Amino acid sequence: MVHNSCRFLLLAIAIAALVGDSRAANILGLFPSLSPSHLIIQMSAAKVLAEKGHNVTVVTVLKPVVTHKNINLILVPLTKEEAQQMSDTVGAMAKNDNSNMALAMLKMSGQMDFMFRKNAETLLDDRVRDLYLNRENKFDLVLSGYFMNDFQLGFARKVNAPVIVVATMPPMQMLNPLIGNPLEISYVGANPVEIGKGVPFLQRLTTYSMSLVFGLFDLFSTRRNRNLYKEVFGDDPNMPEYSEMIKNTSMIFFASHAASEGPIRPNVPAAIEIGGIQIKDTPDPLPQNMAYFLGNATDGAILLSLGSNVQGTHLKPETVVKMFNVLSKLKQRVIWKWEDLEKTPGKSDNILYSKWLPQDDILGHPNIKLFINHAGKGGITEAQYHGKPMLSLPVFADQPGNADGMVKKGFGLTLSLLTLEEQPFLEAILEILSNPQYSQKVASFSSLYRDRPMTARESVVYWSEYVIRYHGAAHLQSPLVHMNCIAANNIDIFILFVFVLFIAILVLKAMVKFIYRRFISKSKKEKTH
């Protein structure tokens, strides 16, 4: 009888432990980005946690296309005037030469003020403030969507929860300091680093010069973040100073996979790569019209999408005409993302226009032979995953660099959207479609990209729950977070060595003078006498 009681007791303890480990956590996602492509990656991370059974609350400005029944959405939408201003901002950026990312970001700094202002206003919305003013709200974790908005990390302090930053890019100069990730400027940023070789001088010089410009941009960004931090959280005397607040970042989810994409670099344990988080394990069924259109593409099909930010109205009309003239004459079918279906570039039996595309699902279709894109990180990732060659027409931000990296890996070609002409556009399309080396190389990479010990979805779940279990996982934090530039680079030690060497030289010089005067000079005088 006693033996049975012990069995029941052990069973009860095991069940209690299992229930305790699998309890649903309350997770808050702050995703006020005005970029739909950023929101797709951020909401994909939130969706994975909702599917796991956690209670997820998400704050957004844009209506997300990725969602889940377990996600409680707080939408603080743009007004019509704000939506138009955002469109005008993107349109202005699309009309400039942005081949140099660092200089382009400096030029766009003023244009992006509106985006940061909206970010702050979203956090000041009454429904959002209620998340910490209402003491009944308890959160175990905050996911903070990144767009140079470090001031937003203060919200985690307000709800007394650890924070994980969800970044839509690989480790970079402006993000690394949050977790003490080393910069490694000598080879990180050189896009790409050739396997089995170092980085040549000119490439390192270019990378280093760009890092200096990024450093200047970061100074402007830090000043803006300090001001917005005071504006949003300045009424609370218990909030720490800005520079102390940003030291409390537990982890960063980077939308990258260095083992396949490169460059190979050291990362601290708090840097977790979740590249491809938005890609489904199995593509969803396509809408009926698209499924029929692609299913009957006997000569293959092309997907054309310039992303969620750039719209057809942002392009020069003559550029649109040139693109239509080329695409309408192809034997392949074309799905073209176009917002205004009443004013399309033209009618052609081989072109299907759609203002919204299930891009990941379309790229998974076997009849897609080419993806014409804007070289956004998300689109290139999806094409790499599904093994589709690309023709990139980059517009701004990191897109020119992404396009160059894609070309150097042999996955496709790139052209300038600003100077696009019919003949080069046609030749590039035909080259990619007729030359199997592009599809072969990207297909080989697809296998490498998918080969991981833990999928992106599994990584998000495991590390989110890990941070919750260990209340912020402070043991993973690098000491570099708490060190200034001088200490981090041992500059003070070098100064000490120089000072000691200087003193030693002075002492040695004084001793030589003393010896000379005391013995050599005296000996000469005696001989003379």
N, C-alpha and C positions, 0 to 999 in steps of 0.2 A: 504494500500500500504506500509505504514511504517512498519506494523506488518510483512508483507511478507519479507521485506528487512532484518528485524532482524532475521527472520528464516534462510534466505540464509546466513547471516553473521555467525550465530551460526553453521550452517552446514559446512561452509567453514573452520571455526576454528577447528571443530571436525575432519574434514578430514586432515587438516594440522597437527594436533597433532598426529593423527594415523600414517600418513606418516612419521612424524619426529621420532616416537618411533620405527617404523619398518624399518628404513633405514639400508642398508647393511653396515656392518663395514668391515674394512680391517684388517685382522688377519694374523699374521706371526707365523708359527710353526717351531721351530728349533729342529729337531729330527735326529741328526747325530749319534745315537746309532748304534753300530755294532751288536746288538742283534735283530734278526727278531721278537722275541716274544715281546720285548719292543716296537718295532715300530708298531706292530699290535694295542696295546693299545693306543699309542699316535696318530696314524692315525685315529683310531676309534673316538677319541675326535674331531679331526679336521674334520672328515667326517660329524659328527652331526651338526657342525656349518656351513659347506658348504651346507648341506641339508636345513638348516634354511634360506639360501639365502645370507649368508655372503661371502665376497671375501676372500678366504684363499690361502695364499702362504706358501708352506712347503719346507724346506731344509732337504734333507736326503742324506745318504751315500749308503744305500741299496734301491733297488727298492721295493716299498711297494706293498703288496698284497691287502691292503685296500686303496681305493682311491675314487675320485668323480670327476665329470666333472667340478665342480666349484673350484677344487683345482689346483692351478698353481704349478707344481712340479719343484724344482731346484735340480737336482741329481748330486752330486759330488762323483762319484763311486770309489770303491777300484780298484787299479791296480791288475793285476794278481798276482804280488809278494805280495801285501798287503793281498789279499784274501787268499793266501796260508799261510801267516804268521798268519792271524786270525784263520785259521783252525788248524794250529799247536798249537797255544795258547790254544784253546779249547780242543784239543786232549790231551795236557799235563795236563790240569786241570782235565780232565776226568779220568786220570790214577792215581790220588792221592786220599788218604783218606781225604775227606772234611766234616766229620761228625760234626766237630766244626767250625761253620760258621766264628766266629771272628778270630780264628787262621788261618783258610783257607784263609781269605781275606788278612791277613798279608803276608802269603806265596805267594799269587797271585799278590801282589802289583806290583812287578817288571814285571810280565808277562802282567799286564794290562797297562803298560806305553804306549804301542803301540796304544791302544784304545783311550787314552786321547790325544796322539799326533795327531791322525787322526781327532779327534774332533776339535782341534785347527786349523789344516790345512784346515778343511772344512770352518771354519769361515773366514779364510784368502783368500779363493778362490775369484777371481775377481767378479764373478757373485753374490756371497753372499755379498761382501763388497759394491757392487753397490746398495744394498737395502737401505743403509744409506748414501752413497756418492751422489746418485742421489736424489736431493731435491724434485723431483716430486713424489717420493714414500712416501706415508703417511700411517702409521699404527696406529690403535686404540688399539691393544692388541698384546702381544707376548705370545705364549705358548712355554715354554722351557722344552724339554724332559730331565728327570733327569737320570744321571748315574755318581754321584759323580763329576759333572762338573759345580760347582757353578760359575766358571769364566765366563761361557756362559751368565749368567744373565746380564753382561755388555752390551750385544747386545741390550737389551731393552732400556738402557740409550742412546745408539747411535741413535736409531730410535725414541726416545722420546715417549715411550709408556709404560703403565703398564705391568707387567709380572705375569703370572700364571705358576707355575711349575707343570708339569704333571709327577707324580711319578707312578711307576709300583709296588709299595709295600704299606703296611699300614704305619701309622705314626711310625717313627723310630728315633733313636738317632742322626743320621747324618743330617736328614731333619728338625726335629722339631725346631732347633734354627732359621731357616729362617723366621718363623712366630711366634716365642715365644711359641710354643706348649710345655706344661710341659712334662718332661720325665717319671715321675712316675715309676722309676726303681723297686720299691718294688714289683710290680705285673705285669707291662707291660713287655713283653718279656718272661714271664713264660708261656710256650706253652703246652696245654692251661690251663686256670684257671678254676677249677671245679666249677660249679654253686652251690651257697649256701655255699661255703667254702672260707677261706682265702688261702694264699700261704704259705706252710710250710717253715721252716728255710732253709733246704738244697736247695730247689728250688730257694729261694730268694738269697742265697749265690752264686749259679751258675749264676743266672741272673746278679747279681751285678759284679761278676768277669768278665763276658762277656762284661759288659758295660765298664769296665776299659780297656779291650783290644780294644773295639771299639773306646774308647777315644784316645788311642794311634794311632790307624789306622787313626782317624780323623785328628790328628796332621800332619801325613804324607800327607794326602789328602789336607789339607789346604795349606801346603807349596807348593804342586804341583799346586794347583789352583791359588795361588798368582803369581807364575812364569808364568803360561800360560796366566793369565790376563794381565800381563805386556807385554808379547810377542804379544798378539792379539790386545790390546787396548793401549799399552804404548806410541804410537806416538801421542796420543791426550791429550794435557795438561788439557783439560776441564773435563776429566774423573775423578771421585772421587777415593779416596784410596779404595783398595779392601774391607776392613772391613766395610767401609761405603756403598759401592755399594750393598752388599748383604742384606742390611737392607731395600731395596726397593721392596721386594717381596710382591705382593698383596695377593696371595692366593696359596694354593697347592691343586691339585686334587690327592687324594690318591686312589689307586686301591684296596679298601677294603670296608667292611661293618661291622663295629664293633657290631651293634645291633644283628647280627646273628653269626658272626665269633668270636667275642670277641677278647681280653678282653674288658669289659666295662671300659671306661676311659674318663676323661675330655678332650675335644678338644676345642681350641679357635675357634671363628667364621670363621677364615680364613682357617680352615682345612675342606675341602669338600670331602666326600667319594663318589667315582664313581665306586665302585667295580662292575665288569660285564659289563663295557661300551662296550666291544668288542662283546658281545652276542646280536644276533639279536632277535627282538620280535617274528618273525616268521622265521624259518630256510629256507634258499634258497633251491631250488631243487638240488639234488645231481647229479654229472656227471652220464651219462647213465650206464657206467660199474659198478660204485659203487651202484647205485640205484638197479640194477638187482641183484648184488651180495648180498646185504643186504636183499632185498625183498624176496629172496629165502633161507634165513638162517632160516630154520624151527626149528633148535635147538638154535637159538640165535647167536650173533656175538660178537667178541672182537675187540676193537681198540687198536693198539700198536703204540705209538709214544713217542720218547724220546726228543721231542722238536725240535726247529729250529736250535739250536746251535750244539748239539751233533749229529754227523753223524755215519752211520754204520762203516765207516773206523776208527772211534775213539775208537771203542770197540775192546777188545781182540778177535781174531778169534775163540778161543775155547769157549768164552762166547756166540758168535753168533750161533755156532753149537749147543750148549746146548739149547738155546732158540728155535731154529728151531726144534730140536728133540722133544721138549715138545709140541709146538704149532701145528706141523704137524699131531700129533696123536689125537688131540681133535676132538670132533664131532661138535663143534662150528666153524663157519667161522671166519677168522681173516683178518683184514685190517692192514697191516704193513707198516709204513712209512720207506721207504728205498730209498736212493738217486741214487745208481747205478743199474739201472734195467737190465743191461747186466751181472752183477755179483751179483745175489741175493743169500741169504743164502741157497736156495734150492727150488725145485719145489714140490708143493703140491696142490691138488685140493681145499683145504679149506683155502688157503692163497692167498690174493690179495696184491701185492706190489704196492706202489705208492710213487713217490718222493715228491709229494705235496699233502696235505690233507686239505679239508675244515672241519677242526676239529670240529668247533662249530655245523655245519650242520649235521655231522655224529653222534655226541653225542646226537643230538636231535631225531635220528631215534629210533623208539620203539624196534627194534630188537637188539640194542646194550645192552649187559648185563654186560660188564666189560670194564674198561678203564685202560690199562697198560701204565703208564706214568713215567716221570722223576721228578714229584712233583714240576714242575714249577708253579708259582702263577697263571698264566693265565689258564693253563690246569686244575688245581684243581678247579678253579672258575667255569669254563665251566661245569665240571663234576658235581659239587655241584648244579649248576643252573638246569641242566637237570636230576638230581637225579640218577646218575650212580655210582655204587661202583667202587673202585679203587684198583689196586696193583701198588705201587710206587717203582721205582728203582732210587733213587736220585743220582745226580752226583756231583754238587758243589753249591756254594753260599748259598742261602736261602733254597735250595731244601731239605736237610736232616731235617731241622726244620719244613718245610711244611708237609713233609711226617709223621713225628712224631705226629704233631697236627691232621692230618687227621685220623691217626690210633686211637688216643685217643678219637676222636669224634665218632668212630665206623663206619667210612665210608669204611674201607678196611684194607689192610695189606701193609707192606713194607719189602723189602729185599735189601741186598747190591748188587749193580751191579758188584762191583769189585770181590766179592767172590761167585757169583751166581752158583748154582749147579742145576742139572736137577730135582732131587727129591723134594727139598724144593720149587722150582719154580712151579712144577706141583701141589704139595699139596696146595700151596697158591691159585692158580687159582681155583682148585676144591672146596676149602673151601669157597671162595667168591661166586662162582656160585651156590653152593648147599645150603648155609646157607642164608636164607632170611633176617636175621637181618641186614646185611650190606645194602642191597637195601632199606629196610624199613627205616633205620635211615637216609640215605642220601636223600631219597624221602621226609621224614618229614622236613629235613633241607631245601630242595629246596623250599618248601612252605614258610618257614620263610625268606629265602634269598630274595625271590621275593616280599615280603610284605613290601612295603615302601610308604611313602607319596608322594615321587617323584622318578621316575625312574632315573637310572644313566644318560641316555641320556637327560632327562629333566633337571637334575642338572647341566650338562655341559653347556647347553644353557642358563639357567637362570643366573647362577653365572658368566659366561663369559660376558654376556650382563650387568649384575649388575656392574662388575668392569669397564666396558666401560662407563656406564652411570655416575658413580661417580668418573671417572678419577683416577682409582687406588684404590678406596675405602679405603683411609688412615684411616678412622674412625674405621675400623675393626682391625687395627694393635694392637697387644698386646704391652704394655710398656716393656715387657721382652726382646723384640728385641733390645732395646736401653740400656739394663743393662748388666754389666759384671757379671761374676760368683759370685764375692764377694757380690755385691748388690742384685743379684737375690736370693741368699740364706741367706741374712741377716747376713752374716759372720761379716761384719763391726759392726753391732749392738751387736752381741755376744761378739766381741772383746771389745767393749765399756763397756758392762756389766761386763765382766771379769776385765777390768781395774778399773772400779768404785768399784767393790767388793774388788779388791786388795788394792786400796787406803783406802777403808773403814776399811779393816782389819788392815792396817798399822796405821791408825788414832786411831782405837780402842785399838790396842796394845800399842801405845804411851800413850793413856789416862790411861790405866790400870797401866802402869809403873809409870806415874806421880802420880796417886792416891795412889799407893802403897808406893812410896817414900815420898809423901807429908804428908800422914796421918798415914798409918799403920806402916811404918818403924819408923816415928817420935814418934808415941805412944809407940812403943816397947823400944825405947831409953830412953824415960822419965820414964817408969816403971823400967827399969834397974838402972837408976840413983837414 
